[in-house]
Amino acid sequence: MTPESSAPEAPLPPGIAERRTHPHLRAIFEDAYLIVEPILSSSVSSTSHFIRIAVHDAYPDLPQQDISMLCGALERVYRERRKIAK
């Protein structure tokens, strides 16, 4: 699934290799987004710290590297979705 859509993705055409390498993060992305969206939409200036805490609390078994990648993607998609909504 793409971060912008909850519809399943179409299979890749023959001869095209899958470039994405973190399917376990893609699987939890939308749920994590729902958890951190209120933090990102708040007026708090340093949301990065708070979303890392929220993601770690929700997914305590994720390694720090995965938390970092997921939080970066969550912030990026939040900014993109905000631009589209305007």
C-alpha positions as CSV (number, residue, x, y, z in Angstrom):
1,M,0.0,0.0,0.0
2,T,1.2,3.5,-0.7
3,P,1.2,6.0,2.1
4,E,-1.4,8.1,0.2
5,S,-3.8,5.3,-0.4
6,S,-5.2,2.3,1.5
7,A,-6.0,0.5,-1.7
8,P,-3.8,-2.5,-2.4
9,E,-1.0,-2.0,-4.9
10,A,-1.0,-3.5,-8.4
11,P,1.6,-6.2,-9.0
12,L,4.7,-5.0,-10.7
13,P,5.1,-5.6,-14.4
14,P,7.3,-8.5,-15.5
15,G,11.0,-7.5,-15.5
16,I,10.6,-4.7,-12.9
17,A,12.3,-5.4,-9.6
18,E,10.8,-4.3,-6.2
19,R,13.1,-1.5,-4.9
20,R,11.5,-1.1,-1.5
21,T,13.4,-3.0,1.1
22,H,11.4,-2.5,4.3
23,P,8.0,-4.3,3.9
24,H,7.6,-4.6,7.7
25,L,7.6,-0.8,8.0
26,R,5.2,-0.4,5.1
27,A,2.9,-2.8,6.8
28,I,2.6,-0.7,9.9
29,F,2.9,2.8,8.2
30,E,-0.8,3.7,8.2
31,D,-1.4,2.6,11.8
32,A,1.7,4.6,12.9
33,Y,0.5,7.6,10.9
34,L,-2.8,7.6,12.8
35,I,-0.9,7.5,16.1
36,V,1.4,10.4,15.2
37,E,-0.9,12.6,13.1
38,P,-2.2,14.5,16.2
39,I,1.4,15.2,17.3
40,L,2.4,16.4,13.8
41,S,-0.7,18.7,13.5
42,S,-0.1,20.3,16.9
43,S,1.7,23.6,17.3
44,V,4.6,22.0,19.2
45,S,7.8,23.1,17.7
46,S,9.9,19.9,18.1
47,T,7.6,17.2,17.0
48,S,10.4,14.8,15.9
49,H,11.2,13.9,19.5
50,F,7.6,13.3,20.4
51,I,6.8,11.1,17.4
52,R,9.8,9.0,18.1
53,I,8.6,8.4,21.6
54,A,5.0,7.6,20.3
55,V,6.3,5.2,17.7
56,H,8.7,3.5,20.2
57,D,5.8,3.1,22.7
58,A,3.5,1.7,20.0
59,Y,6.1,-0.6,18.5
60,P,8.6,-1.5,21.3
61,D,10.2,-4.3,19.3
62,L,11.3,-2.1,16.4
63,P,15.0,-1.4,16.3
64,Q,16.1,2.3,16.6
65,Q,17.2,2.4,12.9
66,D,13.6,1.3,11.9
67,I,12.1,3.9,14.2
68,S,14.2,6.5,12.7
69,M,13.3,5.6,9.1
70,L,9.6,5.3,9.9
71,C,9.5,8.6,11.7
72,G,11.3,10.3,8.8
73,A,8.7,8.8,6.4
74,L,5.8,9.8,8.6
75,E,6.9,13.4,8.8
76,R,7.5,13.6,5.0
77,V,4.1,12.1,4.2
78,Y,2.4,14.4,6.6
79,R,3.9,17.4,4.9
80,E,2.9,16.0,1.5
81,R,-0.6,15.3,2.5
82,R,-0.9,18.7,4.0
83,K,0.1,20.3,0.7
84,I,-2.5,18.2,-1.2
85,A,-5.2,19.1,1.3
86,K,-4.7,22.9,0.9
